[in-house]
Structure formats: structure tokens, C-alpha cells
């Protein structure tokens, strides 16, 4: 697997930007230089992330999200537990 991530990635299995292999490997997001762990979807070129808002769920069962604009950096996380196996 390469360290190159797509311009846009989503954690929603119904999205055309969903990639289970990448998500299982681990993707980290820095938004405006701050590490985020509640990102549901990102787009690097358009400079936005969608983050889940607390434990709030919409009527369709999906988490409530908020779109934030700013510099987005995506990277592949180092998974030392998987390498040890």
C-alpha cells in the first residue's frame, strides 16, 4: 500500500468516496494543523472536512455532521500493532 491518499475520502459506506481498505489501514487528519478524530469525510482540494457532532443522530440513522472549511492534511497512520503480528 502506498502512502498516497485520495483527494476525497468518506467513512460512510453509501458514499462513492468510501474505501474500506484505506479506512481499515488507518487514515489520520490534521485540520488547520490540529489532529481530528471525528472526521467523517474530507476533501483536500476543496479544503473542507465533515465532522460528527457529538452523539447526535439524524432520522436516517447517520451521525449529524458539520462542514468546516480550512487546510486539510491527510496521512496514513502507522499501525504498530498490526506490524507486530
N, C-alpha and C positions, 0 to 999 in steps of 0.2 A: 504494500500500500504506500502511495506517495504522500508527502506532507502537503500537497496542494489540495485545497478545499474549493468547492464550488462557490460562485459569486452569491448564490442564494441557497439556503437550506432550511427545511422545516421539520419540526418534530411531530407534526400532525400526519398520521398515516394516510389520510384522504387527500393530502396536498400533492400536486405534481412535483414539488421540490423536496419531497421526503426521500431519504436514503438511509435505510435501516443499517447497512454495513458501516457507514461512516458514524452514525449515531452510537452504535454498539462499541465501536473502537474508542470513541470519546472525542468530543469537539468542545473546545473552550472558546469563550467570547470575552473580549475586552470592549467595553463601550465607553467612549470618551476617556480611555485609559483606566477604567475601573472594571475589575473582574465581575462578571454577572453569571449567576447560576439559575436564573429564572427565565432565560430566553427561550421562546417558543419558535421563533423564526427570525432570520436575519437576511439582509441584502447589503453586501459591501459596496457595490457601485452606486446604489441609491442612498446609502448612508442612513439606514434605519434598522431597528430591531423591534420585535413584538415581544413583550414580556408578560408573563402571567401576573395577575393582580391578586395577591393573597390566595385564599382558598375559594374564591368566588367562582361559581359555575353558571354558565348560561343555560337557557332552557333546553338546548340541544345536547347538553352534557359536556360541551367543550369548555375549557377554562376561559374566564374573562381575560382579555388581553388589552394592552395599551401600546400604541405605536410611539416610539421615541426616535427622534432624529439626531444624528451626530456620527462621529467617526466610529467605524466598526472594524475590529480586528478579530479574525477567526484563526484558530490554530488547532492542530491535532494534539490531544493530551497524551502525555507519557503515562502509560499504564504499567507500572512496575509489578503489580500483582499477576497480570497475565503473562509477563515475561518470565516470572519465577516458576510457573507451572511447567 
